Amino acid sequence: MPKDHGPSIKDDDRYEALREEGMSKEKAARIANTPADEMGERGAPGAYEEWSKDELYDKAREVGIDGRSSMSKTELIGALRKGA
């Protein structure tokens, strides 16, 4: 049974697997907390081009991307994909 990482981690199994692969705590938590319906084929949020700029901004705020308020839609997509 995986360790309980508290209420801030929604999928403890996924978090543990990502940490064992050497991923940082922050990035593993971000991925483990992404709902399955937002995950793409490779495990990253997909189809950002179909999202509105407001949706992209909200996601950027959720994951803590700095400078998001001055970014264009294209820049927000790039920052989210980069995992900045």
N, C-alpha and C positions, 0 to 999 in steps of 0.2 A: 504494500500500500504506500502511495507517495506521501511525502511529508506535506502537512497542511501549511501553506504559506500565508494564511490569513485571508481576510476578505478582499485584499487588493489584488489577488491572483485568482482569476476565474477558472482556469484549467490547470490544476496542479501537475497532472501527468505530462501535459505538453510543455509546461514550464521546466520541469525536471529534465525532460529529454533535450530541450534546447540548451539548458545549462551544461549538461553532460557533453554536448557537442562543442562547448567552449564559448557559447554566446554570452554577451554581457547580461547582467541582471536586468538592466533597463530594457534592452531589446527583447530578451526572452519574455519579460512581463508584458510588453506591448503586443507581441505576437500571441501569447497565451490568452490575452484578454480580448483579442479580435474575434467577434462572432463568426461562426463557421460560414454563414451566408455571405460574408464580406471577403472570404478568402478566395484567392485565385488558385490556379493549378499548382503553382510552385509554393503556395503557402503565404503569398503576399497579397494584400488587398489589390483587387483587379478592377479593370474597366473604369479607371478614374476619369477618362475622357467623357464618360456618360454622366458624371456627377456635375451638379451645378457648382459655381464658384463658392456659394455659401456653404454647401456640403463639404467641399474640400477645405475651406477655412475652418469649419467646425472640427473636422478630423485632424487638421494641423494643430489646432489648439489642444485637442485631446491628447496628442502624442508629444506636445511641447516643442513645436518648431518655432524658433525665434524669427522675428521679422516677417511673419505671415501677413500682417495687416497691409504691408506695402507690396505684396506679391501679386502677380497676375495669375490667372488660372493655370497657365502653362508652368509657371514657376512653382506654384503650389503642388502640382502633379509631380514635378521633378524632385521637390523637397520630400514629399511623402514617399516616393519610390527610393530615394537615397536613404531615407530613415534618419534625416538630420535631426 
